[in-house]
Amino acid sequence: MKTPNIASAVQLYYEKTEIGTAEIRELFSCGSNTAVRLKKQAQQRMAEQGVKTWDPKAVDLQCAYIAWGLDIDKLTAKLTRLRTLQKKGVLK
């Protein structure tokens, strides 16, 4: 499993409240089996916190990021720093 693209992870976090297997596959550039395994980790976290979703096929995005160890504040800070460095021409 690959580490998610920072920009995609931040954008997804602020655009959606729930995600399904297709979005998980896209976020991690992984296959269906890995996406289902990640989804189950998120569902377990949701059960522990008593969180429900509107779509029974989806998982709560906030619970999912916590279950996967993705800290949105750190990702947002990294993305901001990355864009600053790109503007300065340090990175392409």
Protein Blocks (a to p, Z undefined) as FASTA:
>chain_A
ZZddfklmmmmmmmpmbdcfklmmmmnopafklmmmmmmmmmmmmmmnopacfblkbccf
klmmmmnopafklmmmmmmmmmmmmmnomaZZ
